[in-house]
Every structure is written in C-alpha cells, then in structure tokens.
Amino acid sequence: MSKMPAGLPPLSVPRAGEGKRGKSGHLAYLLRQAAGAVRLRMERAFADLQITTAQFVVMTMLDAYPHGSGADLARLALLTPQTIHGITSNLLRAGLIDRAPSTAHGRIQTLALTRAGQKLLAECKARVACLEQSLTADLTSQEEETIRKWLVRLTLPDVE
C-alpha cells in the first residue's frame, strides 16, 4: 500500500464541468467524459430491459443494415470481432437475433433481428429518443446540426 507524502493535502477531484473537466479541459478528454455520461444514462434507461448499450448498438445496426455478418457488425459498431462475437452470442441465446448462412458465401453467417428483437429495439429507441431530446433541449436546430456535422467529421479518415 502506498502512502501519501506527509504534509500534502488529499486530492480534491473536481466535479464534471469544473477545472480540466470543464471548458479549459482537453477536447479529447471532454468528448470521452461526455460519451461516458451518455452511456451511463443509456445503461440506466435500459436497466429494466436487461440490455446493454453495446447490445443496443448492435441491434440498431442490424435493424439499419439487416443480414450483416459479424465482421460487418464489428465495423459498423466500432467494436472488435471478439466483442461482437460475445454480444451476438448473448443476443442469439436471448432469441433477439437469428443466424443464417449467407447467400453470397456459404461459410459466412448473417444475422438479423427476430420479432422479439424488433420489439425490444423499438422500446429501446423510444427511451433513447427521450434521452436525446434531453441532450439537445437547450440547443437551437442550427447548433444541433453543427454539432452533428462536427461529430461525423471527427469519424472520417484524415485525407492528405
């Protein structure tokens, strides 16, 4: 166990929005802090549904891009293939998605939402819509559009 040097006061951790956790903080840290706060809100919104935010992301991508493979989902959800495998295994066991052989390539398995998955996803989307409404409540439509464009631009590869 390490001990604090004698004479030093205990660290006072600033609340979100204060010090380096506020406007003077590094932008990358502030993005991570905001993403963590939103994820926590989503986890709380989904708690009674027994679904994780990662499962919601995968189901959302399957809804938007049906019959994708695990590799497709990994790229869409920005997760590793190993993580996708764990998530889809749990969703398969829960009866929320189905697996079928690809019509293009026999060794590839495609995934799709079941009726139960579609129903659960609809409930999740309703809750996320409320969350997003609270996130944008004090923004003008132009401010929201600017933020959305900026966030998308952050995800684009650097081209030189």
C-alpha positions as CSV (number, residue, x, y, z in Angstrom):
1,M,0.0,0.0,0.0
2,S,1.4,3.4,-0.9
3,K,1.2,6.3,1.5
4,M,0.8,9.9,0.6
5,P,3.8,12.0,1.4
6,A,3.4,13.8,4.8
7,G,2.1,17.4,4.5
8,L,0.3,17.0,1.2
9,P,-3.5,17.7,1.3
10,P,-5.7,15.0,-0.1
11,L,-6.6,15.4,-3.8
12,S,-9.7,17.3,-4.4
13,V,-11.4,15.9,-7.5
14,P,-13.3,18.5,-9.4
15,R,-16.9,17.8,-10.5
16,A,-17.7,17.5,-14.2
17,G,-17.7,20.9,-15.7
18,E,-15.1,22.3,-13.3
19,G,-11.3,22.7,-13.8
20,K,-9.8,20.5,-16.5
21,R,-13.2,18.7,-16.5
22,G,-14.7,21.9,-17.8
23,K,-14.2,24.4,-20.6
24,S,-10.4,24.5,-20.0
25,G,-10.0,20.7,-20.4
26,H,-8.5,18.9,-23.3
27,L,-11.1,18.4,-26.0
28,A,-10.5,14.7,-26.4
29,Y,-11.0,14.3,-22.6
30,L,-14.2,16.3,-22.7
31,L,-15.5,14.1,-25.6
32,R,-14.7,11.0,-23.6
33,Q,-16.3,12.4,-20.4
34,A,-19.5,13.3,-22.4
35,A,-19.6,9.8,-24.0
36,G,-19.2,8.2,-20.6
37,A,-22.0,10.3,-19.2
38,V,-24.4,9.5,-22.1
39,R,-23.5,5.8,-21.9
40,L,-24.3,5.8,-18.2
41,R,-27.7,7.4,-18.9
42,M,-28.4,4.8,-21.5
43,E,-27.5,2.0,-19.2
44,R,-29.9,3.4,-16.6
45,A,-32.6,3.8,-19.2
46,F,-32.2,0.1,-20.3
47,A,-31.7,-1.4,-16.8
48,D,-35.1,-3.0,-16.6
49,L,-34.9,-4.3,-20.1
50,Q,-31.9,-6.4,-19.4
51,I,-30.0,-5.0,-22.4
52,T,-26.6,-3.3,-22.6
53,T,-25.7,-0.2,-24.6
54,A,-23.4,-2.4,-26.8
55,Q,-26.3,-4.8,-27.5
56,F,-28.5,-1.8,-28.3
57,V,-25.8,-0.6,-30.8
58,V,-25.5,-4.0,-32.4
59,M,-29.3,-4.4,-32.7
60,T,-29.6,-0.8,-34.1
61,M,-27.0,-1.6,-36.8
62,L,-28.8,-4.9,-37.6
63,D,-32.0,-3.0,-38.0
64,A,-30.5,-0.4,-40.3
65,Y,-28.3,-3.0,-42.2
66,P,-30.1,-6.4,-42.0
67,H,-28.3,-9.6,-42.7
68,G,-24.8,-8.4,-41.9
69,S,-22.1,-10.7,-40.8
70,G,-20.2,-10.4,-37.6
71,A,-17.4,-8.7,-39.4
72,D,-19.8,-6.2,-40.9
73,L,-21.2,-5.5,-37.4
74,A,-17.8,-5.0,-35.9
75,R,-17.1,-2.3,-38.5
76,L,-20.5,-0.6,-38.1
77,A,-20.5,-0.7,-34.3
78,L,-16.8,0.2,-33.9
79,L,-16.1,-2.9,-31.9
80,T,-13.7,-5.8,-32.2
81,P,-14.8,-9.0,-33.8
82,Q,-14.2,-10.8,-30.5
83,T,-16.5,-8.3,-28.7
84,I,-19.2,-8.7,-31.5
85,H,-19.0,-12.5,-31.1
86,G,-19.8,-12.2,-27.4
87,I,-22.6,-9.8,-27.9
88,T,-24.2,-11.7,-30.7
89,S,-23.9,-15.0,-28.8
90,N,-25.9,-13.4,-25.9
91,L,-28.4,-11.9,-28.3
92,L,-28.8,-15.3,-30.1
93,R,-29.4,-17.1,-26.7
94,A,-32.0,-14.5,-25.7
95,G,-33.8,-15.1,-29.0
96,L,-33.4,-11.4,-30.1
97,I,-31.4,-12.2,-33.3
98,D,-31.2,-15.2,-35.7
99,R,-28.3,-16.5,-37.7
100,A,-28.5,-17.9,-41.3
101,P,-26.0,-18.8,-44.0
102,S,-25.1,-16.0,-46.4
103,T,-26.5,-16.3,-49.9
104,A,-23.2,-14.9,-51.2
105,H,-20.8,-17.0,-49.3
106,G,-21.6,-20.3,-47.7
107,R,-19.1,-20.0,-44.8
108,I,-20.3,-16.6,-43.7
109,Q,-23.2,-16.4,-41.3
110,T,-25.5,-13.4,-41.5
111,L,-27.5,-12.0,-38.6
112,A,-31.0,-10.5,-38.4
113,L,-33.4,-9.3,-35.7
114,T,-36.2,-11.6,-34.6
115,R,-39.7,-10.3,-33.9
116,A,-38.7,-10.2,-30.2
117,G,-35.6,-8.3,-31.1
118,Q,-37.5,-5.8,-33.2
119,K,-40.0,-5.2,-30.3
120,L,-37.2,-4.7,-27.7
121,L,-35.3,-2.4,-30.1
122,A,-38.5,-0.3,-30.6
123,E,-38.7,0.2,-26.8
124,C,-35.0,1.0,-26.5
125,K,-35.3,3.5,-29.4
126,A,-38.2,5.3,-27.6
127,R,-36.1,5.6,-24.5
128,V,-33.1,6.8,-26.4
129,A,-35.3,9.4,-28.2
130,C,-36.2,10.8,-24.8
131,L,-32.6,10.9,-23.8
132,E,-31.5,12.6,-27.0
133,Q,-34.3,15.1,-26.5
134,S,-32.9,16.0,-23.1
135,L,-29.4,16.3,-24.6
136,T,-30.5,18.8,-27.2
137,A,-33.2,20.6,-25.2
138,D,-31.2,23.9,-24.9
139,L,-29.8,23.8,-28.4
140,T,-31.1,25.6,-31.5
141,S,-31.6,23.4,-34.5
142,Q,-28.6,25.1,-36.1
143,E,-26.4,24.4,-33.1
144,E,-27.6,20.7,-33.1
145,E,-26.8,20.4,-36.8
146,T,-23.4,22.0,-36.3
147,I,-22.6,19.5,-33.5
148,R,-23.8,16.5,-35.6
149,K,-21.7,17.6,-38.6
150,W,-18.7,18.1,-36.4
151,L,-19.1,14.7,-34.7
152,V,-19.4,13.0,-38.0
153,R,-16.4,14.8,-39.4
154,L,-14.3,13.5,-36.4
155,T,-15.0,10.0,-37.6
156,L,-13.8,10.5,-41.1
157,P,-10.3,9.3,-42.0
158,D,-7.7,12.0,-42.5
159,V,-7.1,12.6,-46.2
160,E,-4.0,14.4,-47.3
